[in-house]
Every structure is written in C-alpha cells, then in structure tokens.
Amino acid sequence: MSAIDSTPLNKNFLSPLNFKFTIKKAPHVNFFIQKVNIPSISLPSPEPNNPFVKVPYPGEHITYDPLVIDFKVDEDLKNYLEIHNWIRGLGKPTTYDEYADISQADPFTGEGIYSDISLIILSSAKNPNYELTFIDAHPYSLSDLQFNTVDSDVNYITARAQFKYTYYNLKDIT
C-alpha cells in the first residue's frame, strides 16, 4: 500500500470468534473458554510543575491491565479447581506446604508459581495470525459460582478469572 493508495490489502474484519487460548498450568480451562480480552496497555505521562502550560513527557513504566477470562465450568469442577488451587497455593491459607508444592516445581513445566498464557488470534480463514504470550502470569481473582433454581432454561455456570503478568508479547506468526 503506497501513500497515494490507502486501500488496505486485507479488507477482512477481526472476528471475536477466531482465537485459541492456552494456559499451561490449567489445561482443563482451555477447552471451556468463552471470553478473553487483550488487556489495555498504557504509559502514564508525568507532567512536571511549571508556571506555564503543563508539558507531558513520555512515561517510563508501562502499565498492563489484567487478563480476564470467562469459561464454562465443567460438572466435575476440574477447570474451576485448577484456578482455585493455584490461587490457594499462592495464598498459603492453611499451611506453608501448599505454597511449597508450587514454589518448588520446575518453572519450565508450567507447574510452578507462574505460567505463561498464550492467545492465538486466527484469521478469517481460521489460520494462526498473531500470538500473544503473557509472561509469568498468575491468577489473583476467581469469581463465585452461582447456583439458581429460578431460571426456566438451563444457563450453565460460567466463572471469571483474572490474571496478573509481567508483560505480554504480540508476535505476527503468518
């Protein structure tokens, strides 16, 4: 595309349905994923005081919003418990042994404190297009499970998990 011709080569829109999601430490979540976001990124800008107009400068520390996923809960609670037990192990609720179990695991296996998370964005032809890798992710929030006998239809239970991570990489894989 030249500066004179502004017509894009690819005129397909990005579909919210075309993605694959993987958490190495929580493989049962992957199949049941419903929603995932690409978190926002910001670079807070300092504005030093002066007697005239405030002049913004580029910041020095990037801020990433949390990664948020929604997933259907399987009837054996396997996917819910993967996230639940991960958070519980990080929080040491009853003994230090729970934390020791995950802190002593080899980080390359994805069984340790952190796990890399991968989001592959697919093209309109369902081919891998971009890959986001969230580095050193860990969950910090898991929603409640709401049981309800009032609904006339069966609305299967969905849970939401939120993750913090060091940073993410966005890579073109076409």
N, C-alpha and C positions, 0 to 999 in steps of 0.2 A: 504494500500500500504506500503510495507516494504522498507527498504533502499536498499535491493538487487533487488527487483522487482519494476521498475519505471513505470510500465504501469498504467495509471490512471483508476479509476473505471468508471468514466463518460467520454466517448470519444466524446460527442456531443459538437459542437462549439456554441458559443454565437451568437444568431441571432439578427440583428439590428431591426427586425420587432416585437419582442416579448417584449412589455412593455405596462404599463398603467401609465397614468400621471394625477395628480390631483392638482389643485390649489383651495383651499377652497374659497378664495375671488373672484375667476374668474371662475365659473363653466362652462360658455359657451366656454371657451378656451379648456377645457379638451377633448371634442369630436373631435375637428378640429386639434389637434396636429399632426404635420408632422415629426418634428425632435426635439430631445432633447439630450443634452450632459451630461455626467458625468464629471463635471469640474475637472481639474487637481488640485493637492494639492502639495505644496512644503514647505520645511523647510529651508529657507535661512541660509547659513552656514557662520558664521563670521570667518575671518582669521586674527588674530591679527598680527601686525607687529613684526618681529624679524629679526635679521641679517642673518638668515639661510633660510631653507625651510619653506614656509607658511604651517602651520598645520591647517586644517579645523576642527572646532568643531561643534557639533550639535547645531542647532539654537534653539531659544526659542519661536518664534512666527510663527505659521502655516499661510501660505497664500493660500487662495482658489481663483481660477479663477471664473469668473461669470458663472451663469447658463444661458444658451442660449437656447431659444425655437423658432421654426418656426411653424406657424399654418396658415391654410387656413382661410380667413376672410369670415364670413357668410354675406349674402346680406343685412341683417338688421344691420350689423356692431356691433352686440351685444358683440361678443368676443373682437373685437378691442377696443370698448368703455370701457369695463371692465378694461383693462390695461391702456388705455388713461386717464380715470377719476381717477384711482388710482394714477398715476404719477401726474396728475394735482392737486389732493388734497394734495399730499405731497409737491408740489412746491409752493402752495399758490399764483397762478398767478394773481388773481384779488382781492380777499378778504381773510381774515383770516377764514371766515366761512367755506370755502371749506376744509381747514385743520382741523378745529374744528369738522366737520362732521365725519372724520375718526379717529381723535385722541381720541375722547370721546367714540367710540364704544368699546364694550367689546372685549378684545383680544382673548378670547376663542371661539368666534363665527367666527373668521376669517374675520371680517369686519373692523378691526382696521387698524393701520398703517402697521403692519406686518401680514403675513400669512405664515403658514407652507405649504411647497410644497412636494408632495410625488411622487416618481418614483418607480414603482414596476417592477422589471425585471422578466420576465417569463421564464420558462424552455422550452425546445424543445417540451414538451407536453402541453404547454400553462398553466402550473401551476405556481403560485407565487413562486419565488425562493429567491429573495433578495428585500429588500425595502430600498431606500434611502429617508431620510427625511431631507429636507433643513429647518433649524430652523430660524425663524424670517426673512423671505425673503421679499424683496420689489423690485419693478421694478425701473430701473433707465434709461432705454432706450427702445423706441418703434420705429420701422422703419417707413418709409414713405409708402404710398400706391401708387403704380404706375399704372395709367390707360393708356392703349395703344391700338390704333386702327390699328396699323401696322401689328400685328401678324395675320396670316391666320387661325390659330387654337385658340380656347378659352383657354388661360392659366389663370386659376383662380388666384386671388390675394392671395399672401402669405405675412404675416407680421412676423417680428422677434422682440422678446422682450428679454431683458437681465435683470437679477436679481442679486442683492447682497444679502447676507445672512450671519448669524453669523458663522455657521458651518454646516456640514451635518453628519448624522449618517448612516452607512451602516450596515444593520442587515439581517442575514440569517433567512428566515421565512419558511423554508421547514420543 
